[in-house]
Amino acid sequence: MAENEGNPLYHQFLAIQENAAAQIDLAEQLYNSSIDLLKWDELNDEQRANIKNWHEGLQQAAACIRNPT
């Protein structure tokens, strides 16, 4: 038996991590599907930069939660 196999708190943390990962994955999917609908020419420089930074943040979060170092 693995050391943490029967530990309920370990499984609670695992469930929390998996739930967070699923939420980040969904947010990234929604972001990616919506980005093509955006009228970029109607945004100012700050808005365009924010959207780019938010997208990069989602990508980093997705990579980090699935492969923490």
N, C-alpha and C positions, 0 to 999 in steps of 0.2 A: 504494500500500500504506500502510495506517495505520501510524503510528510504532511502536505496540506489537504489531502484528499477529503478528510472528514472534518475539516475545520470550517464551521459555519461562517465565521467572520471573513475568512479567505474568500469563500464563495460570494459573500455579500459584496466585497470589494471588486471581485471579478465581474459581478453583475453590473455594478455601477460603472466600471470601465467599459464594458461592452455596450451599455446604454448610451454613454457619452460618445463612444465611437460611432454608433449607429446614427445619433443625432447630427454629428459633424458630417458624416457621409451623406445624409439626406440634405443637409444645408448646402453642401458642395454640389450635389446633383441639381438642386433647385436653382442655385446660383448659375451653374453652367447652362441650364436650359433657358434661363431668363435673359442671359447676357446678350443673346442675339436679338432680342426684342427691344433692347435699349436704343434710343435715338441719341447717339453720342454727340451729335452736333448741337443738341439742345442743352447740353451740360456745360458748366463752366470748368475751368482748369482744376479747381479744388474738388469738385464733384467727381470728375474723371479720375483724379489721383486717389480719392477716397475709395472708389469702386475697385480700382486696381489693387490698392493696399488691402482691402477687405478680402478680395479674392486670394491674394497671396497668403493672407493670414489663415484663411480656411484650408488652403492647400498644406500649409505648414502644420496646422493643428491635426489634420487628417494623417499626415505622415508621422507626426510625433506620437499620437495616441495608438497607432497601429504598430509602431516600431520604436518604443521609448529607449533611450540610451542611458 
